[in-house]
Amino acid sequence: MERYLTFQDLQAKLGGRGRTTIYRDVENGRLPKPFKIGSRLYWREADIEAAVSASTVR
């Protein structure tokens, strides 16, 4: 089953990285872009894990 991460989940997975840093990483292509469900943003957990394992995010 595919899991979606909220912003808070994403921060926890990335070790408490700050909001500005996360959005900068998205803008620079180091993290995948989020998608909206309703008014909230989500990230696919598999995409985040792939970005982390590819060492694009530290």
C-alpha positions as CSV (number, residue, x, y, z in Angstrom):
1,M,0.0,0.0,0.0
2,E,1.3,3.4,-0.9
3,R,1.9,5.8,1.9
4,Y,1.7,9.6,1.8
5,L,3.7,11.8,4.1
6,T,2.4,15.1,5.5
7,F,4.8,17.9,6.0
8,Q,5.4,17.0,9.6
9,D,6.0,13.3,8.6
10,L,8.5,14.5,6.0
11,Q,10.3,16.7,8.5
12,A,10.6,13.8,10.9
13,K,11.9,11.5,8.2
14,L,14.6,14.1,7.3
15,G,15.7,14.5,10.9
16,G,13.9,17.7,11.7
17,R,14.9,19.7,8.7
18,G,13.4,23.2,8.6
19,R,10.5,24.3,6.4
20,T,12.6,26.7,4.3
21,T,15.3,24.1,3.7
22,I,12.8,21.5,2.6
23,Y,11.1,23.9,0.1
24,R,14.5,25.0,-1.2
25,D,15.4,21.3,-1.7
26,V,12.1,20.8,-3.6
27,E,12.8,23.9,-5.7
28,N,16.3,22.7,-6.6
29,G,15.1,19.2,-7.5
30,R,16.7,17.4,-4.5
31,L,13.3,16.4,-3.2
32,P,10.2,15.6,-5.3
33,K,7.4,18.1,-5.6
34,P,4.4,17.6,-3.3
35,F,0.9,17.1,-4.5
36,K,-2.3,18.4,-3.1
37,I,-5.3,16.5,-1.7
38,G,-7.8,19.1,-0.7
39,S,-5.8,21.9,0.7
40,R,-3.0,19.9,2.2
41,L,0.3,18.9,0.6
42,Y,1.6,15.3,0.6
43,W,4.7,13.5,-0.6
44,R,4.9,9.9,-1.7
45,E,7.0,8.1,0.9
46,A,8.7,5.9,-1.8
47,D,9.8,9.1,-3.7
48,I,11.3,10.5,-0.5
49,E,13.1,7.3,0.3
50,A,14.5,7.2,-3.3
51,A,15.8,10.7,-3.0
52,V,17.4,10.0,0.4
53,S,19.0,6.8,-0.8
54,A,20.3,8.5,-4.0
55,S,22.1,10.9,-1.6
56,T,20.4,14.0,-3.1
57,V,19.3,15.0,0.4
58,R,21.4,14.8,3.6
